[in-house]
Amino acid sequence: MFTSILSSKKYWSSVCFIGFGFIIIFSVIEYFMQYSSSTWSIFIEERINHQQWIRYIISRIVGGLIYGMIMGYYFELRKRKSNR
């Protein structure tokens, strides 16, 4: 069942959708927790001007991909078990 789920196109589309949602929600929450009432200029100065933007983007993509794969697999497995 594991390989059939991983080879499914529907699984990978749900991974992308869930991962993208995770990236957006996590980034917004992190921004408001770290820079609560600050302006965008402090965020831009810390992330872009100090050359941390590459690490920032890569961490978001990897985190979103991992979260999307876990949750997508869970949802697909639950759906296939309920269809039996």
N, C-alpha and C positions, 0 to 999 in steps of 0.2 A: 504494500500500500504506500510505503514511503516514496518509492521511485515513481509510482504512478501520479502521486500528488506533485512531486517536484518537476515532472515533465509536462504538467498541465499548463496551458496558456492562461487559464483563468486564475491559477495560483499566482503566477508572476504578475498579472495585472493587479491582483489584490495586494501583492507585496509592494508594488510601486505606489498604489493609492494610499495604503496604510502608512508606508514609510514617508511619503511626502507630507501627509497629515501630521505625523509625528514630528517631523522636522519643523514645520510651521509652528505647531503648538508649543513644542519644547523651546524653540528659539524665543518666542514671545514671552513665555513664562520666565525664562532665564534673563531676558533683557529687563523685565520689570522688577525682578528680584535683585539684580546687581546694580542697575542704574535707575532705580525707582523714579525719581523726579528729575533726573538729569536729562539733558538734551541729547540729540543724536551726535553732536560734535564730540562728546567724550567717548561714546561707543566707537565712532569712526576713528578717532585718534588712537584708541587702544588696540583695535582690531586691524586696521588697515595701515596706519602710519608706522606701527611697530612691527610690521611684517608677520603678524600672527593670523592673517586672513586665510592663508593656505591651510594651516592647522585647524582653524575654525570651520572651514568648508568641508575638509576631509572628515573631521569628527562628526559633523552633522550627517554627511552622506553614509558613513559607516554605521552610525547609530540608527539612522532611519532604515537602512537595509536590514540590519540585524533584527530590529523590532518588527519590521514588516514581514520578514521571513518567519519569525516565531508566531506572530499573531495570524498571518495568512495560513500557515500550516495548521494551527489550532482550529480555525474556522472551517477550512476544507475538510479536515478529519472529522469534525463534529457533523458537518453536512453529510458526508458520505456514510457515517455511522447511522444517522437518522433515516437515510434513504433505504437501508437494508430491509 
